[in-house]
Amino acid sequence: MEKHTGLGSNRSLDNRSEVLSVAKRYSQVACDYPNFSRADGCDLCDKNEFRLIAQRDRRGGPLDTVVCGHCGLVSHAKLPDRVELQAYYAAQYREQYHGQRTPRPHRVIRAWKAGQYYLKLLRPYLPAGGQVCEIGAGLGGNVKAFAMAGYRAWGIEPGHEYASYGRRYLQADIRLGQLEELPRQNDLDAVLLIHVIEHLRSPRTALEHIHGMLRPQGQLYVECPNLDVPHSAPHRCFHLAHVYNFTPETLVCLARRCGFRVQHELNSGGHVSLLLEKTASTSWHVEPRAADRTLQGLHRFSRWGYYSRFEYWAKRMHRDVTFLGHRIGASLRVRHLQQRLARDARLSSHRPADRANDAQPAPILAMPQS
Ligand SMILES: [Zn+2]
């Protein structure tokens, strides 16, 4: 498996002309950022030394975004209320950003493919047959893939319709609920947090909670968009639903503060992709000029420079072809998949060993009504 060459924002700066170009752009924009203060300190370092770096989201709507002048963590200038955010993900998120409350066939195919992908990515590192929990499991493609590979896999999902769909049609153990409702029993082998941490009001609170759920040396796989690449054109980086934007450096710093060490830095589509291990230590520090390195990554490309790269067009073509592949015959493929999974579930329920497993304690959280 390919790995990045190291952490930090200098990873891609492997020729002198690019370094000089970035330095020039950075020096032009840094002095333009006004200071900003807010009631909430930085989730990573607790400081309150922000700079306002953007006032529009990727759709051109108003959205103030700040960088912490101490640690470089990028976040919304105004953090959402915790209760409002929970209600939003329980009732509105899927409809607002996916245009649907219940998953369409191509989304089911995409989730199923994603499950195969993450199983292949992580299986070499996770203990066989271990207990794996996914936070923000969606309709359960990942959970089902791990369960079929022999893991004791389950997940939680705040959206009622997606949780219900996964349970009913993918036979996946998806429970309706939020992370903070789960007990800290120090018994899980692994937790998956895939494209979720950027949506949370306090990633630090979330990682500390997960730390308490894992057994000693338990593993956390966390993946999110990488502001250091960056993942979008400069004017399209910020997203209302993404309360935080991480670079590898800021996410590693946060993980260390919450009691994790980096076991592996994986390569998953250019995202920040870290396999972390629970430790008894919370030793951490902020590197000098951390905020400057976040800004360097953010301004690596001009708008023209971003769109004129071969890598952009190759990635876009691959994405479009993949997306088309998910849509072709999706309804029929989903029907066949549902029938196969339902048949497998009926067969397994007749095996004595599986009936014994069914007698295990009931799910911790209330199940959605399907
Ligand atoms: Zn900070």
Residues whose N, C-alpha, C, O or C-beta is under 5 A from the ligand:
A	BS01	ZN	C42 L44 C45 D46 C68 H70 C71 G72 L73
